[in-house]
Amino acid sequence: MFYTGYLDFWFTDRPLVERVAGFAALGIRHFCVFAWRSAPLADLATECQRHGARLFSTFDAAMGSLADPGDNERTYRTWAESLEMATRYGVAALYIFSNQIERSGGLERVAALSGNFSQAEQYANVLSQTERILRLVEQTAVEVRVECLSRNLFIGRQAVDTPQLACDWVRRMKHPQFRFTFDTFHQQRGAGDLLATLEANIDIIAGVHIGDAPTRQEPGTGEINFTNIAAAVQRLGYDGEIGLEFSPSHDEASALAAAQRHFPQISASLPPPAGPALRRPRP
């Protein structure tokens, strides 16, 4: 297993680029940054190189809504741009969501659709548009990850707003570059049923994110039984990313120690960077 540090959550008393050094001092050398279009990617990449680290994952906050047929050309274009960026900077994973989220007045809202589409029509468009996008993804080594965001965090309804639908989305694509991230915070806030979801879907899980609920801080600060989660991860043979997608309740070193008590980091090696790849056959 290896840790991914979340630059938008940790070391928030310093500029974003300087947070790389803070993580590196703790032995963490894989990073996620939110909303790549507004992030200083060139400076982050240079700082990562200086510390023997890498930008591991990100997402496009202006992707558009896969659920909206009226956004099809927009989402296809923005995904082409995201893949070009990921290849240029060696980003391994890009996150995908069913709907555009907009921020206004301190609130996050699901963007209005261009028409009065039923939930079934929205999901059908999510699936068909994902198939289009995956034909672009196949030309790269980038992995695309579905993360089910808690329905309780936004105003409005997303087309994919339960872990069951998120996993169904992944399974319907049947694509080796399309995987699921199990996020304990979002799962607990939106659906609960953590252990059953983890056990039933371990074959499609590429990342485990370990924020506690309800405060989204390190393990042990909330209501989630991370002893049971960690035992299941070990029993199921999971050996991938552990995402530190939470805000430390006190100092960063103490937050990392809390994570290590449950999920010890057993690999500091960097996975191969994303880049041009041959088209991969579907199973």
C-alpha positions in Angstrom: 0.0 0.0 0.0 1.0 3.6 -0.5 -0.3 6.9 0.8 -1.6 9.7 -1.4 -1.5 13.1 0.3 -4.2 15.6 -0.4 -2.8 19.0 -1.0 -6.1 20.8 -0.6 -6.6 19.4 3.0 -3.1 19.3 4.6 -0.6 22.1 5.5 -3.2 24.7 4.7 -1.1 27.4 6.5 1.2 27.5 3.5 0.9 28.1 -0.3 -0.2 25.0 -2.2 3.1 24.3 -3.9 5.0 24.5 -0.6 2.7 21.7 0.8 4.6 19.2 -1.3 7.7 19.7 1.0 5.6 19.2 4.1 4.3 15.9 2.8 7.7 14.8 1.6 9.1 15.4 5.1 6.6 12.9 6.4 7.7 10.4 3.7 4.6 10.8 1.5 5.4 11.3 -2.2 2.1 10.8 -4.1 -0.2 13.7 -4.2 -3.7 14.7 -5.3 -4.7 18.2 -6.1 -8.3 19.3 -6.7 -9.6 21.1 -9.8 -6.6 20.9 -12.1 -7.5 23.9 -14.3 -7.1 26.3 -11.4 -4.0 24.5 -9.8 -0.4 25.7 -10.5 0.4 22.4 -12.2 3.8 23.3 -13.7 5.0 24.6 -10.4 3.7 21.6 -8.6 5.3 19.2 -11.1 8.6 21.0 -10.6 8.4 20.8 -6.8 7.4 17.1 -7.0 10.4 16.4 -9.1 12.6 18.2 -6.6 11.3 15.8 -3.9 11.3 12.6 -5.9 7.5 12.7 -5.9 4.6 12.9 -8.3 1.2 14.3 -8.9 -0.9 11.1 -8.7 -4.5 12.2 -9.2 -6.8 15.1 -9.9 -10.2 16.0 -11.4 -11.7 18.6 -13.6 -14.1 20.9 -11.8 -15.4 22.2 -15.1 -16.0 18.8 -16.8 -19.8 19.3 -17.4 -22.5 16.8 -16.7 -22.3 13.3 -18.1 -26.0 13.0 -17.2 -27.0 15.8 -19.5 -27.2 15.0 -23.2 -26.9 18.7 -23.9 -23.4 18.6 -22.4 -22.1 15.7 -24.5 -19.8 17.7 -26.6 -18.5 19.7 -23.6 -17.7 16.6 -21.6 -16.0 14.9 -24.5 -13.9 18.0 -25.1 -13.0 18.5 -21.4 -12.0 14.9 -21.0 -9.7 15.2 -24.1 -8.1 18.2 -22.4 -7.8 16.4 -19.0 -6.1 13.4 -20.6 -3.6 15.6 -22.5 -2.8 17.3 -19.2 -2.4 14.0 -17.3 -0.1 12.6 -20.0 2.0 15.8 -19.9 2.4 15.8 -16.1 2.5 12.0 -15.5 -0.8 12.0 -13.6 -1.9 8.4 -13.0 -5.6 8.8 -12.2 -8.4 11.1 -13.1 -11.7 11.2 -11.2 -15.0 11.2 -13.0 -18.5 12.2 -11.7 -21.9 12.0 -13.2 -22.8 15.7 -12.7 -21.3 19.1 -12.7 -21.1 20.6 -9.2 -21.4 24.4 -9.0 -20.3 26.6 -6.0 -22.4 29.6 -5.1 -22.9 31.5 -1.9 -20.9 29.0 0.1 -23.1 26.2 -1.1 -22.5 23.4 -3.6 -25.3 22.6 -6.0 -25.8 20.0 -8.7 -25.9 22.0 -12.0 -29.3 22.2 -13.7 -29.7 20.0 -16.8 -30.6 21.3 -20.2 -33.9 19.5 -20.2 -36.4 17.6 -18.1 -34.6 14.2 -18.3 -35.8 11.2 -16.2 -33.3 9.5 -13.9 -33.2 6.6 -16.3 -32.4 8.9 -19.2 -29.7 10.6 -17.3 -28.0 7.3 -16.3 -28.3 6.0 -19.9 -26.5 9.1 -21.0 -23.8 8.7 -18.3 -23.1 5.2 -19.7 -23.1 6.1 -23.4 -20.9 9.1 -22.9 -18.5 7.2 -20.7 -18.0 4.7 -23.5 -17.1 7.6 -25.8 -14.6 9.0 -23.3 -13.0 5.6 -22.7 -12.1 5.4 -26.3 -9.9 8.5 -25.6 -8.6 7.0 -22.4 -7.5 3.9 -24.2 -4.9 5.9 -26.0 -3.2 6.7 -22.7 -2.0 4.9 -19.5 -4.4 7.0 -17.4 -6.8 5.3 -15.0 -10.3 6.8 -14.6 -11.9 6.4 -11.2 -15.5 6.7 -10.1 -16.0 8.1 -6.6 -19.5 8.2 -5.2 -20.0 11.6 -3.6 -22.4 11.7 -0.7 -25.8 13.0 -1.7 -26.0 14.8 1.7 -23.3 17.3 0.7 -25.0 18.9 -2.3 -28.2 20.7 -3.1 -29.9 18.7 -5.9 -29.7 15.1 -7.0 -26.9 13.5 -9.0 -27.5 10.8 -11.5 -25.0 8.5 -9.7 -25.5 9.2 -6.0 -25.2 5.8 -4.4 -22.3 3.3 -4.1 -24.5 0.7 -5.8 -25.0 2.8 -8.8 -21.3 3.8 -8.9 -20.2 0.2 -8.9 -22.8 -0.7 -11.5 -21.4 2.1 -13.7 -17.9 0.6 -13.4 -19.1 -3.0 -14.0 -21.1 -2.1 -17.1 -18.1 -0.5 -18.7 -16.0 -3.7 -18.2 -12.9 -1.7 -18.8 -9.4 -2.2 -17.2 -8.8 1.6 -17.0 -12.2 2.3 -15.3 -12.2 1.6 -11.6 -13.9 2.5 -8.3 -12.6 4.4 -5.3 -14.0 3.4 -1.9 -14.2 6.6 0.2 -15.1 5.9 3.8 -16.3 9.5 4.5 -18.6 9.7 1.5 -19.8 6.2 2.0 -20.7 6.7 5.6 -22.3 10.1 5.0 -24.4 9.0 2.1 -25.2 5.3 2.5 -23.4 3.5 5.3 -22.9 -0.2 4.7 -19.2 0.2 4.5 -18.0 -3.4 5.1 -20.5 -5.0 2.8 -19.7 -2.5 0.0 -16.0 -3.0 0.4 -16.2 -6.8 0.4 -18.7 -7.0 -2.6 -16.6 -4.7 -4.8 -13.0 -5.4 -3.9 -12.3 -6.6 -7.4 -13.0 -3.2 -8.9 -11.5 -1.0 -6.1 -8.4 0.9 -7.0 -8.3 3.3 -4.1 -9.4 3.5 -0.5 -9.8 7.0 1.1 -9.9 7.1 4.8 -11.6 10.3 6.1 -13.7 9.8 9.2 -17.3 11.0 9.5 -18.9 13.3 10.1 -16.0 15.8 10.4 -13.8 14.4 7.6 -10.7 14.2 9.8 -8.2 11.4 10.5 -9.3 7.9 11.6 -10.4 7.9 15.3 -12.0 11.3 15.3 -15.5 10.2 14.3 -17.9 7.3 14.1 -16.3 4.9 11.6 -14.8 1.7 13.0 -11.5 1.8 11.2 -10.2 -1.3 13.0 -12.8 -3.3 11.1 -12.2 -1.5 7.8 -8.4 -2.1 8.1 -8.9 -5.8 8.9 -11.2 -6.2 5.9 -8.7 -4.5 3.6 -5.9 -6.8 4.8 -8.1 -9.9 4.6 -9.3 -9.1 1.1 -5.7 -8.7 -0.1 -6.0 -5.0 -1.1 -2.6 -3.5 -1.8 -3.2 -0.2 -3.5 -3.6 3.5 -2.7 -4.7 4.8 0.7 -5.9 8.3 0.2 -5.4 10.7 3.1 -8.4 12.8 1.9 -9.2 14.5 5.2 -8.3 17.6 7.3 -6.0 16.9 10.2 -7.7 17.7 13.5 -4.4 19.0 15.0 -1.0 18.7 13.5 -0.2 16.7 10.3 2.3 14.3 12.0 -0.3 13.2 14.5 -2.9 12.8 11.7 -0.5 10.6 9.8 0.3 8.5 12.9 -3.5 7.9 13.3 -3.7 6.7 9.7 -0.6 4.5 10.2 -2.1 2.7 13.2 -4.7 1.2 10.9 -3.0 1.4 7.4 0.8 1.1 7.7 2.5 2.3 4.5 4.5 -0.7 3.2 5.7 0.8 -0.1 7.3 4.1 -0.8 8.0 3.3 -4.5 6.3 5.4 -7.1 4.0 3.6 -9.6 4.9 4.2 -13.3 3.9 7.6 -14.6 1.0 8.0 -17.0 1.9 8.4 -20.6 1.2 7.3 -24.1 0.2 3.7 -24.3 -0.9 1.2 -26.8 -4.7 0.6 -27.1 -5.6 -2.0 -24.5 -8.0 -4.8 -25.5 -11.2 -5.0 -23.4 -11.7 -8.3 -21.5 
